[in-house]
């Protein structure tokens, strides 16, 4: 199975739906989203992506045990109206040291999920070891809101991850704008091919999803996104 990756915002990087849901006289466009991609690498799956070739489940959203050096990650700048909630947007990717590219028990297969598919993921649920599709009417970690196609040339995982987030961010904003104000904080979770998978096996599909958690065994969705 080809290596792939996933990324999601650390604590504080989530965002609530706009007041009043999707009809806010244009205010939805002012929602800012911050996200950081956790780096690592997987053997074909929805986990971390790294130049090392192994994807491992993260211990936390701000750390990874796989290889690939990272640098400051640019964040979107948006002017928020005073009547919208504010949020803290992370500005850096986690730094990681290099490790061997040999497989470990934590490796997860790379998969592509279509919009509307709900799933549990080892990076969000310690009870599963592979990406597992779930009924959207039962508890689940995330729901895919869009697929994007990765294009271009990249020399580092960081460059690839930056492109992944740029592709998923508009989809997350658009889908969030349709969710009525419900007092919940949402995070977007990008499932993507690692650099090795993209370059060698030509896998280029990204699955952009929304979750209610930014940590393992956190809050789950209990129904399909409204």
N, C-alpha and C positions, 0 to 999 in steps of 0.2 A: 504494500500500500504506500502511496506517495506521502511525503511529509507535508503538513499544512500548518495552519496557525489560527489563533484567535486572539482577540484583544477586547478590553473593556475598561471603563473608567475606574479609577481608584475611589476610595471613600470621599464623598463631597463632590464627585464629578457628575452625579445624576442630575436630573432635571424634572420638575413637575409639569403636567400638562397646563396649558394656559387657562386662566379663569374663563369659565363659560364654554369651554370646549372649542369646536372648530369655527365658531362664528363670532369673531372678536374684532370685526372691522379692521382687519389687517394687522392686528397686534401679534398674531402668531408668528409673523416673520421676524419678530424681535427676540425670539427665544434663542439663547446661546447654548451651545453644547460643548462640553469639554471631554476629551477622552485620551487615554493613554493606552498604547498597545503593549501588552506584556510579551516579552520575547522568549522564545524557546524553540522547539521544533517537534513536530509529531510525525508519526508514521502514517500518514494519510488520515486526517481526521480534523476535528474541530478543536484544536488546542493551540498551544503556543508555537510561534515560528521563530527559528533561529538559524544562523548559518552553520551551526553545528550538526544539523540534520536530525536531531531528536527533539520531539515535543513532549513536554512533561506537564503534568497538572501543577498549577501554581499553588504555593503555600499562601500567598497573599497577592492582591492585585498589584502591589508595588514591587514585587520581587519575582525573580525567576532563577531556576537552577541551570538554565541552558546558556549557550554562548551567544555572542554578538554584542559589540559595544554600542552604546547609544549616546545621543547628545540631546541638548535641549530641543523640545518639540514645540513647534509654533502652535499657538492656540487661536481659535477664531475670535475676532473682536466684533462685538455687537453692542450697540447702544440700546439698553433696555428702558422701556417706559417706566415711570415711577410706580405704576400700579401693578407691575408684574413682579413676581418673586425674583430675588437675586440669587446667584449661585457662584460658588467658587470653582474656577476652572483650572485644572492642573496644567502646569507649564513644562514639566520635564518627563521624559521617559525614564524608567528605572535603568540603572546601570547593572550590567551583569558580567561575570567572569566567564572564561571559556571552560568548556568541559569536553569530555570525550563524546564522539558521535555514536557510540555504541548504544543499542537499545536498552531500555530499562523496563521494569514492570509497569511503569506509569504511562507508557506510550499509548496513544489513542489514535484510531484510524481517522483519516481525512474523509470528510463527507461534504456533499452539497445538499442543502435543504431548500425547497421552494417556498415562496411566500405563502403564509398561512399555516405552515407546518410548525407544530409545537414540539419541544424537545427538553430532555434533561441532558446535562453535559458534565463530564468529570471535573471540569474546572469550577462548577457551581454546585455539584451534588456528589458527596463522597460515597453514595450508595451505588453509583454506576461507574463502570470502567470504560465504557464506550459511549458515543453519542447515541441516545435512545429516543426515538420519536414517541410522543405521548398524545393522547387525545387532548384537544384544547379545552375540553370540559372537565378535565381532571388536573390536579396540581402539576405544574411543569415549570422549568427554569426560564424558558424564553420562547418567543414566537418570532419567526422570520417575517420581516416586513418587505424585503426586496432582495433581488439578486443583481449584482453588478459584475461587469467584466473588466478584469485588470489588464491594462495595456502599458506599453513602454518598456524601457530598459532600466534596470536597477543594478547597482554594484554592491549594495548593502541591504541588510534586513530593514534598517531604519528607513531607508528611502522607500522600500516597498510598503512598509507599514504606514508611512505618511500618506502615500497614495490611497491605500485602503481606507483610511479614516476620511480622507477627502471625498471618496466615493460614497461612503455610508452616511456621512453626516447629513446631507440634504434629505436622504430617505428617512432618517430618524426624525428630523424636524417635521417633515411632511406628515408622517404617520402620527406623531405626537399631537399635531395640531387638530387631529380628528378625535382625540380622546377628551371627553368631558373632564372638567376639574373634579378630581376624586381624592385629593389629599395624598396621593402616592407619588413616590419619587421613582422615575424610570432611568434606566441606563441602556446605552446601546452597546451591543456585543458583536464584534466583527469576526466572522469565520472566513479564513482566507488561506491560500496556498503559501507555503514557505518559499523562500527565494530559490532553493534547490528544486522544489517541485515545479515552480513556475518556469524556471529556465530549462530544466532537463526534460520534465514530463509534460510541459506545456499546459499544465492545469491553470486556469485563469478565472474561475468563478468564485465570487465572494458572496457570502450569505450575511446580510445585515439584519440584526434582530434587536428586539427590545426585551429587557429583563427588569425585575424588581430588586435584583440583588447585585452587589459587586464583590461578593465573597462566597466561599464554599459554605454550603448548607444555610444559605440566607433565605430571605423571603421568596416565595414562589407565586407565580400567577396561578389563578384558580379557574380562569375561564378565558375564552378568546378575547383579544383586545377589542374594545368597542369601536 
